Amino acid sequence: MDSSALTGSERLQIWITGCGGFLGKRLTQHLAEQGHSIVGLSRRNCASADRSVVIDLAAPDACSTLKDLIRETGRPDVVIHAAAKQPGFGKLSEFIDSNVGSTSNLLEALEIYPPRQIIYTSTLSVYGRPGSLPVKETSPAGGTLPYGATKRWAEQLFEAFQHRSGIVVLRLPSLFGLGQADSFIDGLARSAKRDDPIELFSRGTLIRDVLHVNDVVTAIDTCMRRPPNAKFSLLNLGCGQAIRTIDYARQLVDALESDSDIVPVDRQSSLFDLYADITEARRQIAFEPMSLAESMKVYADELRA
């Protein structure tokens, strides 16, 4: 892809799928403030978008609805595909519909009028339980759980679309920030705000990879302003370090000025150590996440506000 295609101060028409979700809301607000025209696509209305289209992208009529939208508003310059069924309970068919079917419908609608760039927010879960750390983009992929498996299948659909648009796939860790409810860090914050004891399984030694949502918003903005040169780019995002759960807890308790005691317990977690090598993201899009202390301060300030 032409590396200058999306640079400059031009006003872009940007489609954001999943704009009603945690990351989607942040992206919509940020890019709207940058002066871009935002079309939000979600099952819920998105107040920050210039135009909000309430749509189930996995529905049989989704493709025709999207084609009608293109005929009405013109082709988008950029599409950010952040819609997904998140990890947790659910039938395999539900994950396939939400993560694969929605992607297929989106790409079919864009086939005739492809955007200059598509950015897909995937997940580090595609690596499953890794054989070595940190995981690299060249590490084996294909998680055995429905969420990771279906996100990987969607990545492959985008890889097949690179003849039409420049594709950037970002594999994300767990995200936290104001408005998120079910991440590891948000759970710690609820206890810390109440000054409750914080129990950490595996004696707090489990390695987790998490990012404040602002780091991902910045990375996506950079991908638009200074796109990678390749037609298809696959990049890990993450904290870039082997950070233990006890390290996260200590920093967050300090940032919130909480009186919570941190209690490492012997009970083993069902999770496994995981963090990503972000060398390629640093090289290709100058990605540099906030330090642990900085990200916890930003989050604490959000919660106070």
HELIX and SHEET records of a PDB file:
HELIX    1   1 PHE A   22  GLU A   33  1                                  12    
HELIX    2   2 ALA A   62  THR A   73  1                                  12    
HELIX    3   3 LEU A   92  PHE A   95  1                                   4    
HELIX    4   4 ILE A   96  GLY A  101  3                                   6    
HELIX    5   5 SER A  102  LEU A  110  1                                   9    
HELIX    6   6 LEU A  124  TYR A  127  5                                   4    
HELIX    7   7 PRO A  146  ALA A  160  1                                  15    
HELIX    8   8 PHE A  184  LYS A  193  1                                  10    
HELIX    9   9 PHE A  201  GLY A  204  5                                   4    
HELIX   10  10 VAL A  213  ARG A  225  1                                  13    
HELIX   11  11 THR A  245  ALA A  255  1                                  11    
HELIX   12  12 THR A  279  ILE A  285  1                                   7    
HELIX   13  13 LEU A  292  ARG A  304  1                                  13    
SHEET    1   A 7 ARG A  51  VAL A  54  0                                        
SHEET    2   A 7 SER A  37  SER A  42  1                                        
SHEET    3   A 7 GLN A  13  THR A  17  1                                        
SHEET    4   A 7 VAL A  78  HIS A  81  1                                        
SHEET    5   A 7 GLN A 117  THR A 123  1                                        
SHEET    6   A 7 GLY A 166  LEU A 172  1                                        
SHEET    7   A 7 PHE A 232  ASN A 236  1                                        
SHEET    1   B 2 SER A 174  PHE A 176  0                                        
SHEET    2   B 2 VAL A 210  HIS A 212  1                                        
SHEET    1   C 2 ILE A 198  LEU A 200  0                                        
SHEET    2   C 2 ILE A 262  PRO A 264  1                                        
SHEET    1   D 2 ILE A 207  ARG A 208  0                                        
SHEET    2   D 2 ILE A 243  ARG A 244 -1                                        
END                                                                             
